[in-house]
Amino acid sequence: MKNYEVMFIINPALEDAKKEATVEKVKDIIAADGEVSKVDTWGMRKLAYPIQKKNEGYYVVIEFAASTELPKELDRRLRISDDVMRHIIISKDAK
């Protein structure tokens, strides 16, 4: 198992319950084939540049350990999600 970190920005126009449901959905995807070690919710932050005509986003960072196949599946599912504006998955083991 390798260590990874995923940061994603949720659409700020969503209700708080929907934002929390999105975070839980990502945690469930990770838990299916790995283990979540830390969830860090940054909350609303100003974006460096407008994304989808929005100047703010709801930031969440999740650290997890998983096999090498999970980040590919997580990337695919975050890419097609309408609630997530941007995301990035980083391997923390890479040097």
C-alpha positions as a LaTeX table, in Angstrom:
\begin{tabular}{lrrr}
\hline
Residue & $x$ (\AA) & $y$ (\AA) & $z$ (\AA) \\
\hline
Met1 & 0.00 & 0.00 & 0.00 \\
Lys2 & 1.25 & 3.45 & $-0.91$ \\
Asn3 & 0.43 & 6.77 & 0.71 \\
Tyr4 & $-1.57$ & 9.33 & $-1.27$ \\
Glu5 & $-3.21$ & 12.69 & $-0.80$ \\
Val6 & $-6.24$ & 13.98 & $-2.70$ \\
Met7 & $-7.27$ & 17.63 & $-2.71$ \\
Phe8 & $-10.57$ & 18.57 & $-4.28$ \\
Ile9 & $-12.63$ & 21.73 & $-4.61$ \\
Ile10 & $-16.39$ & 21.40 & $-4.22$ \\
Asn11 & $-18.84$ & 23.78 & $-5.87$ \\
Pro12 & $-19.55$ & 26.53 & $-3.28$ \\
Ala13 & $-23.17$ & 26.93 & $-4.42$ \\
Leu14 & $-24.09$ & 23.54 & $-2.93$ \\
Glu15 & $-25.87$ & 23.27 & 0.42 \\
Asp16 & $-23.76$ & 22.20 & 3.42 \\
Ala17 & $-25.44$ & 18.79 & 3.55 \\
Lys18 & $-24.58$ & 18.17 & $-0.12$ \\
Lys19 & $-20.94$ & 19.23 & 0.48 \\
Glu20 & $-20.67$ & 16.79 & 3.39 \\
Ala21 & $-22.29$ & 14.06 & 1.28 \\
Thr22 & $-19.66$ & 14.64 & $-1.43$ \\
Val23 & $-16.84$ & 14.32 & 1.13 \\
Glu24 & $-18.42$ & 11.12 & 2.49 \\
Lys25 & $-18.76$ & 9.73 & $-1.04$ \\
Val26 & $-15.03$ & 10.27 & $-1.67$ \\
Lys27 & $-14.18$ & 8.67 & 1.70 \\
Asp28 & $-16.36$ & 5.66 & 0.77 \\
Ile29 & $-14.59$ & 5.26 & $-2.59$ \\
Ile30 & $-11.24$ & 5.25 & $-0.78$ \\
Ala31 & $-12.42$ & 2.92 & 2.01 \\
Ala32 & $-13.53$ & 0.30 & $-0.52$ \\
Asp33 & $-9.91$ & $-0.50$ & $-1.46$ \\
Gly34 & $-7.76$ & 1.45 & 1.02 \\
Glu35 & $-7.85$ & 3.28 & 4.31 \\
Val36 & $-8.44$ & 6.95 & 5.08 \\
Ser37 & $-5.87$ & 8.29 & 7.54 \\
Lys38 & $-6.73$ & 12.01 & 7.78 \\
Val39 & $-9.49$ & 14.32 & 6.53 \\
Asp40 & $-8.71$ & 18.04 & 6.56 \\
Thr41 & $-11.59$ & 20.36 & 5.62 \\
Trp42 & $-10.28$ & 23.81 & 4.75 \\
Gly43 & $-13.72$ & 25.24 & 3.99 \\
Met44 & $-14.42$ & 28.20 & 1.73 \\
Arg45 & $-11.35$ & 29.76 & 0.11 \\
Lys46 & $-10.84$ & 32.28 & $-2.67$ \\
Leu47 & $-9.68$ & 30.71 & $-5.92$ \\
Ala48 & $-6.55$ & 31.97 & $-7.71$ \\
Tyr49 & $-8.59$ & 32.28 & $-10.90$ \\
Pro50 & $-12.29$ & 31.82 & $-11.72$ \\
Ile51 & $-13.43$ & 28.23 & $-12.32$ \\
Gln52 & $-16.88$ & 27.78 & $-13.90$ \\
Lys53 & $-17.49$ & 31.54 & $-13.27$ \\
Lys54 & $-16.96$ & 31.07 & $-9.51$ \\
Asn55 & $-14.38$ & 32.91 & $-7.43$ \\
Glu56 & $-14.59$ & 30.70 & $-4.32$ \\
Gly57 & $-14.51$ & 26.99 & $-3.62$ \\
Tyr58 & $-14.91$ & 24.55 & $-0.72$ \\
Tyr59 & $-11.55$ & 22.83 & $-0.21$ \\
Val60 & $-11.04$ & 19.35 & 1.26 \\
Val61 & $-7.79$ & 17.36 & 1.64 \\
Ile62 & $-7.81$ & 13.62 & 2.39 \\
Glu63 & $-4.71$ & 11.55 & 3.14 \\
Phe64 & $-5.04$ & 7.82 & 2.51 \\
Ala65 & $-3.18$ & 4.58 & 1.90 \\
Ala66 & $-4.21$ & 2.35 & $-1.00$ \\
Ser67 & $-3.09$ & 0.09 & $-3.80$ \\
Thr68 & $-1.84$ & 1.65 & $-7.03$ \\
Glu69 & $-5.16$ & 1.05 & $-8.81$ \\
Leu70 & $-7.35$ & 3.13 & $-6.47$ \\
Pro71 & $-6.06$ & 6.59 & $-7.52$ \\
Lys72 & $-6.98$ & 5.83 & $-11.14$ \\
Glu73 & $-10.55$ & 4.90 & $-10.15$ \\
Leu74 & $-10.82$ & 7.88 & $-7.78$ \\
Asp75 & $-9.59$ & 10.22 & $-10.53$ \\
Arg76 & $-12.17$ & 8.82 & $-12.96$ \\
Arg77 & $-15.05$ & 9.24 & $-10.51$ \\
Leu78 & $-14.04$ & 12.76 & $-9.41$ \\
Arg79 & $-13.67$ & 13.81 & $-13.04$ \\
Ile80 & $-17.30$ & 12.90 & $-13.87$ \\
Ser81 & $-18.73$ & 14.35 & $-10.64$ \\
Asp82 & $-20.71$ & 17.56 & $-11.14$ \\
Asp83 & $-20.11$ & 18.63 & $-7.53$ \\
Val84 & $-16.29$ & 18.64 & $-7.76$ \\
Met85 & $-14.80$ & 21.56 & $-9.72$ \\
Arg86 & $-11.11$ & 20.51 & $-9.55$ \\
His87 & $-9.05$ & 17.75 & $-7.95$ \\
Ile88 & $-5.50$ & 16.49 & $-7.73$ \\
Ile89 & $-4.14$ & 13.18 & $-6.41$ \\
Ile90 & $-0.52$ & 13.10 & $-5.22$ \\
Ser91 & 1.62 & 10.15 & $-4.21$ \\
Lys92 & 3.33 & 11.06 & $-0.93$ \\
Asp93 & 5.86 & 8.24 & $-1.34$ \\
Ala94 & 7.34 & 9.69 & $-4.56$ \\
Lys95 & 10.65 & 11.48 & $-4.20$ \\
\hline
\end{tabular}
